[in-house]
Amino acid sequence: MSLVIDVQNVSKHFGKATAVNQVSFGVEKGQIFGLLGPNGAGKTTTIRMINHILNPDTGHISILGEAVSPKSQERIGYLPEERGLYKKMKVFDQLMYLAQLKGLSQTAAKTAIEFWLDRFEASSWKKKEVSELSKGMSQKIQFIATVAHDPEIYIFDEPFSGLDPINSEMLKEVILEEKNRGKTILFSTHRMEQVEQMCDDICLFNQGKAVLQGNLQSIKQSFGNNTVLLDFIGDSEFLNQLEGVRVNNRSTNFAEIRLLEGASPQHILEIAMKHAEIQRFEIVQPSLQDIFISTVNDTKVAV
């Protein structure tokens, strides 16, 4: 299958600092592809090169088989991490202006904007100035400005930033709807739960390099069933006695426990039963958050 986005051996330097170091990955049509990594890992720089905002020092990027260019920009809806709305313009006027800049006629722009405002339950905001909107409301308007011209490719940099859980869920639904329409979507995020729920493939960046990539489910399977989910009632102090494990996401009555080299789930259960009433004991694949932390920290994972 030909790639919609093809990044080949791309590097980018700023002075003596290497922001992106020999990165390669590809995004197929109709995929949701997640770029993950800690702050400063190179995700945003890579996105800007895909959008032809920055030029790579070495390597090659193509969109739908052609080298990135001002022409390829027209086929992309780009939501940058730094939002850029005009604070004193009214919402509807601003969206009309931006949609027509993207080539829509006045009639087509009006139709698209009204559709999207209704989809985001935001029709009552038409005459508000952007400065009157909350951060989450502004985020929705920026998203509408990104997609109103119906591009083939969506690229979102931290699209869930500033959204509460209800609006995050709404945005997730919209993105999945757009995937079902055949759109190709690449996004960067720190929200691991959104990635697990949405992405087909991922690429994990660390220190400018792509350190883990591929099909999300295949990656999780490759780590094996080496994680214990434990719900209990009682004192959690026994978790400090466990050896050969790493305890993740610990709270008052829950722990996610990674089995390291040689650790026995049966031994964990025996210790837990001596100190607490066990509500759930389940051996599962690690969460994406755990895979993320393990990979970034270069921790060896037992499989």
N, C-alpha and C positions, 0 to 999 in steps of 0.2 A: 504494500500500500504506500502511495506517495505521501510524503509528510507535508502538513500544512505549515508547520514551523520547523526549520532544520538549523540547528546550531552546531557548528563543526569547529572544534579546537580553538575556541575563542578566548582571547586574553585581553585584559585592559589594565593599564598602569596609570597611576596618577603620581607623577614624580617618581620617587623610589618605592612607593607603595604599590603592591599588586592587588588590585581589587577582584579580578577574575583571572583564573589561571588554567588555561587549556581545558575549557569546559565544552562538552558535547552532549546534546540530547535532541530528541525529536518528538513532535506532537502530531498525532494523527487526527484526521478529520473527525469531528463529533466527540472528541475526548474532552474530559476535564483533567487538566494536568496541574499538579501542585508543585510550586517551588517552596522548599522549606529551608530553614536554617536560622541560626542566631543572628542578632543584629551585627551588621558589618561583614556578613558572610559573602556578599557579592550578588544577592538576589536582585536588588533594585538596579544596580549597574547593568546586569544582564538584561533586565526588562527594558531599560532605556536603549540598549543596543538593538534589541529586537524591534523597537519602535523607531529606530533610525534617529534617535535624539543624540546618542553618542555613537562614535565609530570605534569598532574594535581595533586594537593595535595589530593583532594577528588573528587569523581564522576567518570564517565565512558564515554569514547568516542569510538564509533565504526564506521567503514567504511565498507559499504556493508555487514553488519552483523557480522564483525569480529573486535576485539579490535585493535586500532591503533598500528602500529608496523612498522619496516623497510619494511615489505611486503606491507603494505597499502600505504607507500610512493610511491611505484612504480606505483600505479594506479592514482596518483595525479600529475597534472601540477601546480606548485606553483610559483607565481610571488610575491616575497617579496617586502615590501615597500622600503627596502634598496637594491638598485640594485647592482648586483655583476658581472660585466663583466671584462675581462682582457683587460686593456687599450691598451696594445701594440700588441695584437693579431689582425690579420685581421678578418673581420666580418665572411667570409665564413669558414675560418679555425676554428674559435671559435665555430660557430654553429655546424660544423661537430663534433668537439670534444665533445661538450655537448650532442648532440643527440646520439652519440655512447656510452657515459657514461650511457645513459638511456636504452641501449640495442639494438639500431637500428644497422643493418648492414651498411656498408659503402654505398652500393647502395641505400638502403631504406632511409638513412639519407640524401644523396644527393638529392634524389627525393623530399623528404618532404621540405627540406630547399629551394630548387629552387621554389617550389610551393608557400611557404609562402613569400619569398622575392618578388616574382611577385605580390602576393596578396596585399602586402603593398607598391607596387611601389618602391621597394628598391633594385632591381637587380643590379643597377649600383654601389651599395655600397660594393659589394663582397670583393674587394681588399683593401678597406679602413681600417685603424686601428680604433679601437673603440675610441681612443683619438681624432680622427679627426671629430667625429660625434657630432651633437648638442644633447642637452638633449632629445628632442623629438625623434630624430633618434635612439639614444641609447635605448630609451624606446621601440621602435618597435622591435629592435633586441632582447631585453630581453624577450619581449612577444613571439617572434618566438622560442626562446630557451625553453620557458615554454611549448609550445603546439606542437612542431615538432614531438615528439614521440607519439602523438595521445592518450593521457591518457583518462580515463573514466570521470575523475573529474577535473575541473579547479578551483583553488583557487587563487584569485587575491587580493592583498592588495594595495589599491589606484592605480588601473590600469590607470586612466586618468591623474595622476600627470605628469606635464611637457609637456602635449600635447596641441597644439593650437586647436581652435574649429574645423578646418577641419579634423585634425588627430583624435580628439576625436570622431567625427562622424564616421570616418572610423573604428575605434576600436569598437565602439558600433555596427556597422553593422556586423563586424566579430563575435563578441560575440553572437549576435542574430542568425547568421548563424550556429554557433556551437550548440546553443540550439536546433535549428531545426534538427540538426544531432543526437539529443538525448543526448548531453552532459549535465552533471549536473554542475552548475556553482555557486560558492559562492564568493562574492566579498565585500570588504570594501571600502567605499568611503565617501567623503564629498560633492560630487556633487549630490545634490538632484534632479536636472532635469534628470540626467542619471538614477537614481533609479526609478523615476516616469515613464520613458519611457521603462524601461527594466525589472524590478523585478516583480516576481509573489508574493513572500512573503518577509517580512522584519523582522528584530529583532533590536530594538533600545536599545543600551547600554547607561547607565549613572552611573558613579561611581562604575563600576564593576558589575552592575546588569542589567538583561534584563527587561526593564521597559515597553516595548510595543512590541508586536509581533503578526504576523498572516498574512493573505492575505492582500495585499496592498489595493486593491479596497474595501474590506470589512472594513478595518480600516478607510479609507477616508469616506465611507458612514456612519460609526458609529459617526463621528463628525458632521454630518448633513450639510445642506446648510446654513452655518452661516458666509459666507465671501462675501463681496461686492467688485467687481472689478469696478473701476471708472476711466474712461478717460474723461478729461475735458480740456477746454481752458479758461485760466484766472488765477487769483491770487490763490495760494494754501493755503493762510492763513486760510481760513475757516476750513481746516482740524484740526486746533488747537482748534476749538470751539466744536468739537464733543465730546460727553460724552458717557460713557458706551461702548467704543470701544477701540481697539488697532489698530493703523495704521501701516501696514507693507509695505515694498518695496515702500516707497514713493519716487517719483521723480517729475520733474517739472510739468508734465501733467498727472500723473497716481498715483493711490493709491490702495493698497490692504488693505481692512478694515475688521478686525475681529469683529463680533458682540458679545459682552459679555452679561452677564445676563441682560435681560430686554431691550436691545437696539432695536430700531425700524428702519428697513431699510427705511421705508417711511419718517421718520424724517430726516435721513441722506440725502435723495434725496431732501427734501424741503430746507434744509440748502444749499446744493450744488447748487441748481438752483438759489438761490438768489445771488450767488457770482461768478458763472462760467457758461460757456456754456457746457452742458453735451453731450459728444460724445458716451459714453457707461455707462450703469448702469446695472450690472449683479450680481445676487445672485448665488453663486456657493459653492461647497465643498471647504474646505481649501486646500491650497497647502501642499505638504509634508514638505516643509520648515517650514511652520507655525505650522504644527503638531509636527515637530521635536522640534522647539523652545518652544512650549507650554508644551510638555511633559518633556523636560529637565528642564524647569523652574518650573514644577509642577503647571502650571497655569490651573485653572478650565476652561473648555471649555463649552460654552453654546450649548446645542443641542435641 
